[in-house]
Amino acid sequence: MMDIFKIEFKKMFKQKKTYIVWFFMVTMLLTSIHMNSLDIDHFNSLNYDDPRLLDQSIDILKKQNDILNNNLLNTSAKDSLKKTLSSLKKSIDNLKVIQNSKSSYMDKLKAKIAIMESEKNGSQEGTMSGSPVYQYDKELRYLRYLYDNKIPEYSYPVYNSYNSILNFLIHSSSAIIIIILIVILSSDIISREIDESTIKLLLIQPVSRLKVLIGKYFALIVSILILIFSSFAALFIIEGIKDGIGNPSYPILINVKYSSSPVKDSLFSQFDGNSGYFINYITMLFILVLFFALVCITAASISFMISSFINKSVLSISVNIIITFGLSYLVNNTNILNSIKQYIYISYASSTEVFTGKIVSTLQNENINIFTGIIVMIMTILISLFISCKAFVKKEI
């Protein structure tokens, strides 16, 4: 079987289609730079760097001081106002630290955390400065993590090698194009050779049909892995030269838990601000590309299975593209498959959103998660390969 694998692997990289697919993959990745908006759970509604915010706070402080000094308030009201003024003065001092260009990034982080904690503790409502409490909780976790680990906070948007890959995989529309290219590559592995009668040269070898098929399959999978990792490596290197690599220790909050929102037609839009855990960029990047490769291998396995039933190369490619596009449309643009989306591999194409947990909100299905995705895709691969083996062994050629 190893000989079959070597033969098929050489075939993969002798055909022009492999290089055409690789070229379009790299081109797609490079042209997507800066196009998507990376949501890594920070929010920008509180712009503490805005000088107007400091001016407004000082103005409010003066007005509140005037009220305190006019002696029209009772003792209880004065005590309450004094506490408010004390908190406001501290916030103003912290704003000055944040807006001072000479302040260190650690001092700015500490000041920002102090302001947010003060606002959160003093809030009597479910929102603060227009942002919900659970969003504050998550943001505070980020800032405390950065402060505790002495990591400078990025100013958004951020363009670097790490973010370029996270960015690309945040939307399924971007990832689907890569998956379609993989489908095109794997759709006629068997049907092309039957169509051109070259399969007979393999079948006359003293090797069983089963070994021939498995050799072909593993040659395809190894080729796909090489194409995927080399494409993302090209993106990482080129973006690194252009905008910098980035800080490999910077955190991403993954596995955030979303829950149903009481607002109609807005299911799973609210998350638990204290859920999830941090993982650094470099670890996240490796796991994310590996996970996306698993999605692509699943798509290739299904295409390979369909190719084992269809003898015509063009027809096999067409059928596989239609199936992939159809599944993608049903999963991402309709509610028809809402209850079973966790069992469809294409639901996991937005790898960044799967790991952050946001996919639950995007696809309106709280059963979609990292571990379910891995199990679903492995089972889909094994079932597809099993059916392919059964079909090919019995096939009349």
JOGI-V301191 format. One line per field, one symbol per residue. ss: DSSP state (~ for helix, > for strand, _ for the rest). phi: phi as a letter, one per 40 degrees, with the letter a starting at -180 (. if undefined). burial: b if it has 9 or more other ideal C-beta (glycine too) atoms within 8 Angstrom, else e. A space follows every 10 residues. Layout:
BEGIN
ss = ???
phi = ???
burial = ???
END
This chain:
BEGIN
ss = _~~~~~~~~~ ~~___~~~~~ ~~~~~~~~~~ ~_________ __________ ~~~~~~~~~~ ~~~~~~~~~_ ____~~~~~~ ~~~~~~~~~~ ~~~~~~~~~_ ____~~~~~~ ~~~~~~~~~~ ~~____>>__ >>~~~~~~~~ ~~~~~~~~__ __________ ~~~~~~~~__ _~~~~~~~~~ ~~~~~~____ ~~~~~___~~ ~~~_____~~ ~~~~~~~~~~ ~~~~~~~~~~ ~~~~~~~~~~ ~~~_______ >>>>___>>_ _________> >_____>>>> ~~~~~~~~~~ ~~~~~~~~~~ ~~~~~~~___ __~~~~~~~~ ~~~~~~~~~~ ~~~____~~~ ~~~_~~~~__ ~~~~~~__~~ ~~~______~ ~~~~~~~~~~ ~~~~~~~~~~ ~~~~___
phi = .cccdccccc ddccccdccc cccccccccc ccdgccbcbb gcbbcbcccc dccccccccc cccccccccc fccccccccc cccccccccc cccccccccc cccccccccc cccccccccc cccbbcbbfg bcdcccdccc ccccccccbf bccccccbba cccccdcccc bcdccccccc cccccccbdc ccccccgccc ccccccbcdc cccccccccc cccccccccc cccccccccc ccbhchcccc cbcbgccbbc ccccgbcfcb bccbcgacac dccdcccccc cccccccccc cccccccccb cccccccccc cccccccccc ccbbbdbdcb cccbdccbcc ddccccgcdd ccbfacccad cccccdcccc cccccccccc ccccccb
burial = eeebbebbbe bbeeeeebee bbebbbebbb ebbeebebee beeeeeebee eebbeebbeb beebbebbee eebeeeebee bbebbebbbb bbebbbbbbe eebeeebbbb bbbbbbbbbb eebeeebbee bebbbbbbbb bbbbbbbeee bebeeeebbb bbbbbbbbbb ebebbbbbbb bbbbbbbbbb bbbbbeeebe ebbeeebeeb bbbbbbbbbb bbbbbebbbb bbebbbbbbb eeeeebebbb bbbbbbbbbe beeeeeebeb bbbebbebbb bbebbebbbe bbbbbbbbbb bbbbbbbbeb eebebbbebb bebbbebbbb beeeeebbee bbebbbbbbb bbbbbbbbbb bebbbeebbb ebbbebbbeb beebbebbbe bbbeeee
END
